[in-house]
Amino acid sequence: MKIKFWGTRGSIPAPGKDYIVYGGNTTCLEIDLDNRKRVIIDAGTGISSLGREFQSYKEDVDIYLLITHIHWDHIFGFPFFSPIYNSSTRILVDGYNSCMKGLRYSFDNKMGDGFFPIRFEELKADIQFIDKLNHGPLDIGGTIVDIAPLHHPQGGLGFRFREASKTLVFLTDNELDVEESSFSDHITFCQGADILIHDSHYRPEEISEHRGWGHSDYESALDLALKANVKKLVLFHHAPERKDSDVVEITILCQDLIEKKNSRLEIEAAKENSVLVL
């Protein structure tokens, strides 16, 4: 399994010289499975660059697109995903129960308000909502995908990929609170994962003013990883105001906390265009 980050930022894109290392595009991940199937998670602005790379292959695009939820920063790159304008493209969509509504609304809300020059119905690609995950695990050629509910306004889904003996968990836009019952559920969902990619939008001192906004601070994400015996934690959904230097500082603070706990947990912050191999 190979994981590539095309967008690591949360809420809104963050362009400029202070966001070069960790990237300014919003959520989009590409997962290449050992069975040669390809999965994309979310259609934030990062999916635009991914689309251009697909086009450079000169091959038909046949992918799964899993949507965590339909807040703008997770879908508004979809109209700029160039393969949707090719008739040879096939996209199997699954995830959040109203994900197709969100993808359609990035073009037109069907009440006369157009957000894009063309309508969703004019796209040439074969785009199908397969609706498997809300009824049980999704089997992608032997790789099993499970879901967990996110603690986020209007809800959402996190994903766990199990490929042979390896496990990847992706939980973004997820507000952790050790006093909530959902925290123990997330420990169970993440238990023993080789890689956990988790929302770390806030610093601990910021979280009290943002309770209910649906994001975690980095200490809570670290606590989850330690209690779930995760091997590697990847900090994700960087706040749009968080400069490269700020992300480096947060990563060092986490590493110090891990050393104090005598843990062997690996930690890093997600970087746009970086690759993890599992």
Rosetta silent file (secondary structure, phi, psi, omega in degrees, C-alpha in Angstrom):
SEQUENCE: MKIKFWGTRGSIPAPGKDYIVYGGNTTCLEIDLDNRKRVIIDAGTGISSLGREFQSYKEDVDIYLLITHIHWDHIFGFPFFSPIYNSSTRILVDGYNSCMKGLRYSFDNKMGDGFFPIRFEELKADIQFIDKLNHGPLDIGGTIVDIAPLHHPQGGLGFRFREASKTLVFLTDNELDVEESSFSDHITFCQGADILIHDSHYRPEEISEHRGWGHSDYESALDLALKANVKKLVLFHHAPERKDSDVVEITILCQDLIEKKNSRLEIEAAKENSVLVL
SCORE:     score description
SCORE:     0.000 S_00000001
   1 L     0.000  129.851  178.615    0.000    0.000    0.000 S_00000001
   2 E  -122.063  128.949 -177.173    1.352    3.397   -0.998 S_00000001
   3 E  -114.750  125.011  176.900   -0.147    6.619    0.370 S_00000001
   4 E  -120.467  133.666  179.634    0.508    9.980   -1.282 S_00000001
   5 E   -91.624  120.257  175.690   -0.628   13.308    0.144 S_00000001
   6 E  -104.927  -17.189  176.372   -2.041   15.744   -2.414 S_00000001
   7 E  -155.504  127.294 -174.839   -3.660   18.050    0.139 S_00000001
   8 L  -122.483   -4.250 -172.440   -2.919   18.308    3.876 S_00000001
   9 E   -89.542  156.318  177.285   -4.484   21.635    4.840 S_00000001
  10 L  -114.253  157.148  171.613   -7.814   22.204    6.593 S_00000001
  11 L    74.682  -65.307  176.662  -10.675   24.701    6.221 S_00000001
  12 L  -143.477  156.809  176.430   -9.311   26.799    3.333 S_00000001
  13 L   -62.510  154.690 -179.514   -6.258   26.614    1.057 S_00000001
  14 L  -129.988   85.643  179.620   -3.123   28.375    2.281 S_00000001
  15 L   -80.932  160.617  173.719   -0.998   29.654   -0.616 S_00000001
  16 L   124.800  170.928 -173.233    2.309   31.473   -0.209 S_00000001
  17 H   -66.846  -20.658 -178.125    5.967   31.152    0.712 S_00000001
  18 H   -86.228    2.325 -174.520    5.238   30.122    4.320 S_00000001
  19 H  -129.486   27.838 -174.796    3.380   26.971    3.248 S_00000001
  20 L   -77.166  -41.770 -173.439    5.791   25.364    0.799 S_00000001
  21 L   -71.182  -50.198 -175.042    7.038   22.406    2.882 S_00000001
  22 L   -95.883   -9.723  172.412    3.743   21.084    4.254 S_00000001
  23 L    92.400  156.389 -178.748    1.555   22.401    1.454 S_00000001
  24 L  -116.200   -3.882 -179.148   -1.421   24.692    1.091 S_00000001
  25 L   -81.085  151.568  179.286   -4.000   22.480   -0.634 S_00000001
  26 E   -85.741  172.345 -160.488   -6.975   21.023    1.220 S_00000001
  27 L   -48.525  123.865  169.335   -7.618   17.346    1.857 S_00000001
  28 E  -164.837  126.382  176.576   -6.868   14.766   -0.799 S_00000001
  29 E  -124.779  144.977  173.401   -5.017   11.444   -0.475 S_00000001
  30 E  -113.623  128.413  179.288   -4.147    8.865   -3.096 S_00000001
  31 E  -122.545  115.663  176.078   -3.826    5.231   -1.987 S_00000001
  32 E   -97.152  115.897 -177.618   -2.353    2.692   -4.365 S_00000001
  33 L   -84.626  158.894  179.821   -3.209   -0.818   -3.191 S_00000001
  34 L   -62.653  -23.836  179.704   -1.041   -3.871   -3.784 S_00000001
  35 L   -84.271    9.811  176.829   -3.806   -5.274   -6.013 S_00000001
  36 L    76.064    5.660  172.520   -3.268   -2.287   -8.366 S_00000001
  37 L   -79.572  150.947 -177.416   -6.581   -0.693   -7.386 S_00000001
  38 E  -123.566  131.986 -178.664   -6.446    3.031   -6.683 S_00000001
  39 E  -121.070  135.879  173.758   -8.403    4.861   -3.979 S_00000001
  40 E  -114.170  133.628  174.748   -8.759    8.609   -3.529 S_00000001
  41 E  -107.982  118.678  176.097   -9.934   10.068   -0.223 S_00000001
  42 L    68.082  156.512 -174.209  -11.732   13.419   -0.490 S_00000001
  43 L  -125.380   48.300  172.307  -11.781   15.983   -3.255 S_00000001
  44 L   -68.822 -172.064 -174.407  -10.244   19.068   -1.689 S_00000001
  45 L   -62.843  -21.634  178.270   -8.128   21.398   -3.803 S_00000001
  46 H   -62.760  -20.909 -177.264   -5.290   18.861   -3.849 S_00000001
  47 H   -69.706  -18.390  178.197   -7.268   16.682   -6.252 S_00000001
  48 H   -64.769  -47.063  177.967   -6.591   19.187   -9.035 S_00000001
  49 H   -65.470  -38.180  177.165   -2.852   18.364   -9.094 S_00000001
  50 H   -61.121  -41.773  178.785   -3.644   14.663   -8.846 S_00000001
  51 H   -60.364  -40.507  178.672   -5.880   14.971  -11.905 S_00000001
  52 H   -65.571  -35.885  177.195   -3.082   16.525  -13.928 S_00000001
  53 H   -67.072  -42.296  176.570   -0.791   13.660  -12.961 S_00000001
  54 H   -56.848  -44.463 -178.789   -3.414   11.126  -14.034 S_00000001
  55 H   -62.354  -32.637 -179.558   -3.714   12.880  -17.379 S_00000001
  56 H   -69.093  -20.395 -179.922    0.055   12.643  -17.897 S_00000001
  57 H   -72.110  -22.160 -176.122   -0.140    8.829  -17.669 S_00000001
  58 L    59.456   34.590  179.045   -2.186    8.679  -20.902 S_00000001
  59 L  -123.987  158.257  174.493   -4.179    5.845  -19.337 S_00000001
  60 L   -66.692  139.709  179.996   -7.865    5.397  -18.534 S_00000001
  61 L   -95.400  122.639 -179.786   -8.690    6.481  -14.989 S_00000001
  62 E  -135.653  101.668 -169.942  -10.554    3.858  -12.929 S_00000001
  63 E  -135.480  162.641  165.559  -10.705    4.795   -9.249 S_00000001
  64 E  -100.344  134.469  175.124  -12.622    4.626   -5.987 S_00000001
  65 E  -118.095  111.800 -179.650  -13.410    8.040   -4.456 S_00000001
  66 E  -103.326  128.138 -175.745  -14.209    7.888   -0.743 S_00000001
  67 E  -110.467  124.757 -179.992  -15.677   11.037    0.816 S_00000001
  68 L   -72.496  -43.026  178.328  -15.357   11.692    4.563 S_00000001
  69 L  -170.117  178.102 -169.412  -17.992   14.470    4.566 S_00000001
  70 L  -115.082   27.354  168.755  -19.152   17.319    2.365 S_00000001
  71 L   -65.511  150.522 -168.029  -17.792   20.467    3.967 S_00000001
  72 H   -52.523  -41.197 -174.088  -16.367   22.694    1.257 S_00000001
  73 H   -68.285   -6.408  179.379  -12.683   22.061    1.928 S_00000001
  74 H  -108.065   -4.070 -179.318  -13.218   18.356    1.200 S_00000001
  75 L  -133.687  -15.429 -168.775  -15.141   18.643   -2.079 S_00000001
  76 L   -78.783    6.233  169.427  -14.507   21.960   -3.804 S_00000001
  77 L   -89.493  -11.821 -172.333  -11.579   20.644   -5.832 S_00000001
  78 H   -59.100  -41.993  178.695  -13.801   18.160   -7.660 S_00000001
  79 H   -62.482  -16.791 -178.324  -14.805   20.441  -10.588 S_00000001
  80 H  -103.843   13.547  176.589  -11.071   20.911  -11.275 S_00000001
  81 L   -88.253   98.052 -167.400  -10.293   17.174  -11.342 S_00000001
  82 H   -55.987  -31.478 -179.964   -9.560   16.871  -15.078 S_00000001
  83 H   -61.498  -19.427 -179.169  -10.414   13.145  -15.513 S_00000001
  84 H   -69.701   -9.549  178.945  -14.120   13.872  -14.929 S_00000001
  85 H   -98.968    9.792  178.485  -14.207   15.446  -18.393 S_00000001
  86 L  -112.282  132.695 -178.808  -13.072   12.231  -20.124 S_00000001
  87 L   -69.565  -17.197  179.936  -15.555    9.557  -21.186 S_00000001
  88 L   -83.925   -3.093 -178.005  -12.980    6.826  -20.456 S_00000001
  89 L   -85.650  136.534  172.409  -12.947    7.688  -16.738 S_00000001
  90 E  -125.102  128.341 -179.736  -14.820    5.580  -14.195 S_00000001
  91 E  -126.893  119.526  176.319  -15.247    6.774  -10.606 S_00000001
  92 E   -99.024  113.704 -173.806  -16.914    4.625   -7.938 S_00000001
  93 E   -99.949  138.482  176.414  -18.002    6.929   -5.124 S_00000001
  94 E  -154.287  172.749  178.650  -18.679    5.841   -1.549 S_00000001
  95 E   121.549 -133.227 -177.184  -18.493    7.126    2.012 S_00000001
  96 L   -52.180  137.732 -167.701  -20.585    9.819    3.652 S_00000001
  97 L   -62.946  -23.096  177.337  -24.255    9.193    2.893 S_00000001
  98 L  -110.720   29.941 -175.972  -24.815   12.499    1.094 S_00000001
  99 H   -63.344  -37.617  179.693  -21.481   12.558   -0.715 S_00000001
 100 H   -67.093  -35.455  175.678  -23.039   12.627   -4.179 S_00000001
 101 H   -60.373  -43.174  179.755  -25.163   15.604   -3.149 S_00000001
 102 H   -64.542  -43.155  179.199  -21.987   17.403   -2.093 S_00000001
 103 H   -64.791  -39.872  178.008  -20.165   16.636   -5.323 S_00000001
 104 H   -65.657  -42.582 -176.221  -23.153   17.789   -7.368 S_00000001
 105 H   -66.902  -17.578  175.810  -23.578   20.987   -5.338 S_00000001
 106 L   -70.721  -10.085  175.654  -20.026   22.040   -6.165 S_00000001
 107 L  -105.297  -50.321 -173.086  -21.471   22.639   -9.657 S_00000001
 108 E  -163.265  134.511  179.956  -25.090   23.675   -9.098 S_00000001
 109 L   -88.668   10.005  177.356  -27.551   23.400   -6.215 S_00000001
 110 L    64.493   15.383  175.353  -30.439   22.865   -8.671 S_00000001
 111 L  -118.507   24.072  176.987  -32.193   26.011   -7.411 S_00000001
 112 L    92.021   -4.708 -179.347  -30.810   28.239  -10.137 S_00000001
 113 L   -98.161  106.246  179.870  -27.565   29.085   -8.380 S_00000001
 114 E   -90.251  134.182  178.600  -24.650   27.976  -10.502 S_00000001
 115 L  -107.187   -4.477 -175.035  -21.233   27.617   -8.888 S_00000001
 116 L  -151.405  152.884 -174.828  -19.407   26.426  -11.996 S_00000001
 117 L   -61.518  -27.381  178.422  -19.669   27.076  -15.763 S_00000001
 118 L  -118.390  166.522  179.748  -21.029   23.588  -16.536 S_00000001
 119 L   -92.909  158.712  178.051  -23.521   21.301  -14.828 S_00000001
 120 H   -57.825  -38.336 -177.135  -22.750   18.023  -13.121 S_00000001
 121 H   -66.028  -16.034 -178.621  -24.887   16.234  -15.704 S_00000001
 122 H   -89.653   -3.313  177.707  -22.579   17.441  -18.465 S_00000001
 123 L   -67.182  143.314 -176.203  -19.540   15.591  -17.104 S_00000001
 124 L   -87.586  -21.967 -176.313  -18.350   12.843  -19.440 S_00000001
 125 L   -67.796  154.659  172.930  -16.987   10.450  -16.816 S_00000001
 126 E   -86.342  104.623 -176.391  -18.934    7.450  -15.540 S_00000001
 127 E  -115.441  115.432 -175.477  -19.541    8.460  -11.893 S_00000001
 128 E  -122.595  135.862  172.601  -21.432    5.940   -9.760 S_00000001
 129 E   -91.334  111.141 -173.584  -22.447    6.015   -6.092 S_00000001
 130 L   -88.420  -21.322  172.128  -21.996    2.403   -4.985 S_00000001
 131 L    51.842   52.805  178.431  -23.288    2.907   -1.388 S_00000001
 132 L   -98.628  -41.344 -168.713  -21.487   -0.050    0.194 S_00000001
 133 H   -66.709  -28.166  178.888  -19.805    1.411    3.271 S_00000001
 134 H   -78.899    1.241 -179.960  -22.979    2.463    5.073 S_00000001
 135 H  -125.120    4.717 -179.517  -24.129   -1.175    4.975 S_00000001
 136 L   146.972 -179.225 -179.673  -20.886   -2.979    5.874 S_00000001
 137 L   -62.836  151.498  175.290  -17.225   -3.231    4.904 S_00000001
 138 E  -102.530  124.000  179.242  -16.125   -2.436    1.362 S_00000001
 139 E  -100.086  112.726  178.469  -13.964   -5.117   -0.266 S_00000001
 140 E  -108.296   86.078  179.153  -11.642   -3.657   -2.890 S_00000001
 141 L    57.738   36.036  178.910   -9.981   -6.677   -4.413 S_00000001
 142 L   101.509  -14.763  172.152   -9.147   -8.175   -1.023 S_00000001
 143 E   -89.166  125.989 -174.684   -8.394   -4.915    0.786 S_00000001
 144 E  -100.925  128.155  178.968  -11.102   -4.353    3.397 S_00000001
 145 E  -112.330  123.801  175.390  -12.315   -0.834    4.187 S_00000001
 146 E  -113.508  163.445 -179.466  -14.292   -0.178    7.381 S_00000001
 147 E  -122.647  157.114  171.162  -15.801    3.071    8.642 S_00000001
 148 E  -138.927  142.903  179.136  -16.135    4.900   11.949 S_00000001
 149 E   -69.301  142.097  176.240  -18.285    7.969   12.644 S_00000001
 150 L   -90.542  147.093  172.811  -16.449   11.261   13.041 S_00000001
 151 L   -89.949   88.161 -170.546  -17.144   13.644   15.918 S_00000001
 152 L  -153.993  143.538  178.610  -17.749   16.609   13.617 S_00000001
 153 L   -54.762  132.853 -175.407  -20.626   19.025   12.890 S_00000001
 154 L    70.078    2.260  174.446  -23.077   17.376   10.443 S_00000001
 155 L    82.213 -176.162 -179.137  -21.137   14.126   10.899 S_00000001
 156 L   164.003  178.512 -176.636  -18.705   12.280    8.689 S_00000001
 157 E  -131.091  139.802  168.178  -16.777    9.041    8.301 S_00000001
 158 E  -101.984  159.645 -174.576  -13.260    7.861    9.023 S_00000001
 159 E  -125.123  142.627  172.941  -11.743    4.937    7.119 S_00000001
 160 E  -123.982  124.731  179.402   -9.655    1.902    8.067 S_00000001
 161 E  -106.131  126.789  176.070   -7.849   -0.048    5.354 S_00000001
 162 E  -119.488  112.516 -178.781   -6.719   -3.616    6.070 S_00000001
 163 E  -123.225  107.295 -173.725   -4.436   -5.102    3.442 S_00000001
 164 L    55.956 -121.525 -176.992   -3.003   -8.486    4.445 S_00000001
 165 L   -94.796    4.673 -175.345   -1.284   -7.814    7.809 S_00000001
 166 E  -104.348  144.699 -178.678   -1.092   -4.028    7.374 S_00000001
 167 E  -133.399  130.907  174.291   -3.565   -1.439    8.653 S_00000001
 168 E  -120.003  132.500  176.328   -4.002    2.237    7.770 S_00000001
 169 E  -121.442  133.540  179.199   -6.502    4.469    9.589 S_00000001
 170 E  -122.397  113.411  178.933   -7.565    7.901    8.337 S_00000001
 171 E  -131.524   97.474  175.175   -9.500   10.130   10.751 S_00000001
 172 L  -111.968  164.981 -178.567   -9.686   13.774    9.832 S_00000001
 173 L    51.042   52.164 -174.826  -12.163   16.423   11.022 S_00000001
 174 L  -133.714  115.201 -178.025  -12.548   14.453   14.229 S_00000001
 175 L   -91.046  110.537 -179.680  -12.825   16.140   17.629 S_00000001
 176 L   -87.771  139.493  175.394  -11.365   13.920   20.321 S_00000001
 177 L  -146.437  115.517 -174.604  -12.446   14.261   23.941 S_00000001
 178 L   -60.913  -19.806 -179.217  -11.217   11.687   26.478 S_00000001
 179 L   -88.267   -6.869  178.329  -14.418   12.167   28.487 S_00000001
 180 L   -90.672  146.095  178.916  -16.643   11.210   25.565 S_00000001
 181 H   -63.680  -26.767 -179.335  -17.604    7.565   24.934 S_00000001
 182 H   -63.843  -23.229 -179.736  -16.574    8.019   21.310 S_00000001
 183 H   -63.956  -44.281  178.203  -12.945    8.254   22.429 S_00000001
 184 H   -66.449  -33.650  176.402  -12.892    4.609   23.514 S_00000001
 185 H   -64.464  -38.349  178.720  -14.608    3.666   20.262 S_00000001
 186 H   -70.507  -33.348  174.542  -11.839    5.405   18.337 S_00000001
 187 H   -59.800  -45.696  179.326   -9.207    3.564   20.382 S_00000001
 188 H   -62.536  -43.641 -177.664  -10.808    0.298   19.314 S_00000001
 189 H   -64.168  -35.561 -176.387  -11.034    1.403   15.675 S_00000001
 190 H   -92.264   -4.459 -170.165   -7.348    2.437   15.598 S_00000001
 191 L   -52.072  122.018  174.438   -6.023   -0.443   17.697 S_00000001
 192 L    71.977   12.531 -178.191   -2.647   -1.667   16.461 S_00000001
 193 L   -62.266  141.411  174.958   -2.708    0.387   13.249 S_00000001
 194 L   -69.840  -39.765  177.127    0.581    0.621   11.393 S_00000001
 195 E  -135.981  130.190  170.652   -0.262    4.200   10.393 S_00000001
 196 E  -117.119  119.416  173.804   -2.842    6.567   11.877 S_00000001
 197 E  -102.121  116.452 -172.238   -3.419    9.816    9.990 S_00000001
 198 E  -135.093  144.595  173.384   -5.344   12.098   12.334 S_00000001
 199 E   -52.103  127.203  174.438   -6.657   15.640   12.522 S_00000001
 200 L  -137.645   45.350 -171.036   -4.346   17.840   14.629 S_00000001
 201 L   -57.878  -38.925 -172.062   -5.757   21.215   13.633 S_00000001
 202 E  -109.476  159.513  164.038   -5.333   22.930   17.002 S_00000001
 203 L   -83.839  156.622 -179.417   -2.773   23.469   19.711 S_00000001
 204 H   -56.688  -36.183 -178.117   -3.957   22.363   23.198 S_00000001
 205 H   -73.853  -10.410 -179.769   -4.286   25.992   24.341 S_00000001
 206 H   -94.886  -19.699 -167.902   -6.596   26.738   21.402 S_00000001
 207 H   -67.547  -31.907 -176.555   -9.068   23.904   21.828 S_00000001
 208 H   -62.287  -30.989  179.745  -11.153   25.416   24.666 S_00000001
 209 H   -85.374   -3.766 -175.754  -12.312   28.234   22.392 S_00000001
 210 H  -128.324   23.234  175.316  -13.157   25.823   19.588 S_00000001
 211 L   -62.264  133.990 -179.085  -15.074   23.037   21.309 S_00000001
 212 L    92.247   -3.639  179.592  -17.774   21.791   18.965 S_00000001
 213 L   -84.183  -13.585  172.805  -15.906   22.865   15.823 S_00000001
 214 L    89.782   25.601  178.268  -15.030   19.252   15.058 S_00000001
 215 L  -134.843  159.309 -177.127  -11.238   19.245   15.194 S_00000001
 216 L  -106.715  158.862  168.075   -8.574   17.901   17.550 S_00000001
 217 E   -92.484  161.916 -172.918   -5.462   19.338   19.128 S_00000001
 218 H   -65.771  -29.890  179.038   -2.183   17.526   18.586 S_00000001
 219 H   -67.866  -37.809  178.441   -1.937   16.260   22.192 S_00000001
 220 H   -66.848  -40.412  177.428   -5.323   14.514   21.911 S_00000001
 221 H   -63.412  -40.378  178.285   -4.298   12.890   18.619 S_00000001
 222 H   -65.246  -41.047  178.869   -1.063   11.750   20.267 S_00000001
 223 H   -61.208  -43.621  177.429   -2.988   10.373   23.247 S_00000001
 224 H   -59.889  -47.207 -178.245   -5.230    8.360   20.921 S_00000001
 225 H   -61.227  -40.485 -179.823   -2.238    6.926   19.064 S_00000001
 226 H   -67.733  -44.547 -177.646   -0.514    5.894   22.295 S_00000001
 227 H   -71.283  -23.784  179.431   -3.608    4.276   23.813 S_00000001
 228 L   -94.429    3.910  179.123   -4.363    2.430   20.565 S_00000001
 229 L    56.371   43.152  177.555   -0.777    1.114   20.264 S_00000001
 230 L   -75.831  147.173  179.992   -0.345    2.716   16.867 S_00000001
 231 L   -84.056  -39.727 -179.870    3.078    2.399   15.238 S_00000001
 232 E  -138.868  131.996  175.433    3.139    5.742   13.383 S_00000001
 233 E  -109.585  130.331  176.651    1.062    8.882   13.833 S_00000001
 234 E  -113.989  116.968  178.894    0.815   11.403   10.994 S_00000001
 235 E   -73.343  134.662 -169.461   -0.450   14.845   12.008 S_00000001
 236 E  -140.573  170.734  177.612   -2.973   16.104    9.459 S_00000001
 237 L    59.781   53.165 -178.947   -5.462   18.867    8.570 S_00000001
 238 E   -60.983  135.153  178.295   -3.020   21.668    9.365 S_00000001
 239 L   -58.772  143.517 -174.650   -4.769   24.927   10.258 S_00000001
 240 L   -61.639  -25.438  179.320   -4.619   27.429    7.368 S_00000001
 241 L   -87.477   -3.308 -175.674   -2.704   29.944    9.500 S_00000001
 242 L   -81.520  106.587 -179.490   -0.125   27.328   10.577 S_00000001
 243 L   -72.538  166.979  177.827    3.128   28.178    8.791 S_00000001
 244 H   -53.214  -44.449 -179.445    5.791   25.584    7.970 S_00000001
 245 H   -62.477  -34.286  178.435    7.806   26.710   10.994 S_00000001
 246 H   -68.119  -41.063  179.905    4.743   26.242   13.238 S_00000001
 247 H   -65.868  -39.746  175.941    4.180   22.682   11.984 S_00000001
 248 H   -60.142  -44.912 -179.662    7.853   21.869   12.637 S_00000001
 249 H   -60.530  -44.730 -179.989    7.518   23.225   16.176 S_00000001
 250 H   -63.050  -41.291  179.254    4.394   21.129   16.844 S_00000001
 251 H   -62.153  -41.814  178.992    6.103   17.990   15.528 S_00000001
 252 H   -65.458  -40.986  177.531    9.082   18.577   17.855 S_00000001
 253 H   -60.251  -41.046  178.184    6.754   19.115   20.822 S_00000001
 254 H   -65.532  -42.080  178.734    5.065   15.790   20.044 S_00000001
 255 H   -61.563  -38.763  176.939    8.410   14.026   19.778 S_00000001
 256 H   -63.918  -41.548  178.774    9.379   15.403   23.195 S_00000001
 257 H   -63.799  -38.785  178.946    6.123   14.121   24.691 S_00000001
 258 H   -65.037  -41.720  179.071    6.760   10.673   23.184 S_00000001
 259 H   -62.679  -40.734 -179.853   10.263   10.553   24.675 S_00000001
 260 H   -64.514  -27.703  179.749    8.908   11.452   28.119 S_00000001
 261 L   -92.742    3.563 -179.516    6.491    8.533   27.880 S_00000001
 262 L    53.207   40.090 -179.476    9.268    6.158   26.756 S_00000001
 263 L   -98.255  153.861  176.625    7.181    5.235   23.734 S_00000001
 264 L   -99.066   11.134  178.995    8.448    3.928   20.387 S_00000001
 265 L   -59.062  130.478  172.891    5.651    5.676   18.501 S_00000001
 266 E   -88.346  148.066  179.898    6.889    7.336   15.299 S_00000001
 267 E  -144.232  143.590  174.206    5.480   10.711   14.433 S_00000001
 268 E  -156.172  163.310  176.020    5.558   13.092   11.508 S_00000001
 269 E  -100.757  139.177 -178.263    3.445   15.835    9.989 S_00000001
 270 L   -62.927  131.630  177.607    1.794   15.236    6.630 S_00000001
 271 L  -116.375  132.993  176.081    3.588   16.955    3.751 S_00000001
 272 L   -58.723  133.645 -178.907    1.993   17.640    0.401 S_00000001
 273 L    76.283    1.874  175.983    3.473   15.344   -2.305 S_00000001
 274 L   -82.181  158.605 -175.742    5.124   13.081    0.281 S_00000001
 275 E  -127.350  137.436  171.831    4.663    9.305    0.103 S_00000001
 276 E  -115.488  136.850  177.995    4.286    6.650    2.797 S_00000001
 277 E  -115.378  128.494 -177.822    4.767    2.979    1.922 S_00000001
 278 L  -124.449    0.000    0.000    3.086    0.345    4.041 S_00000001
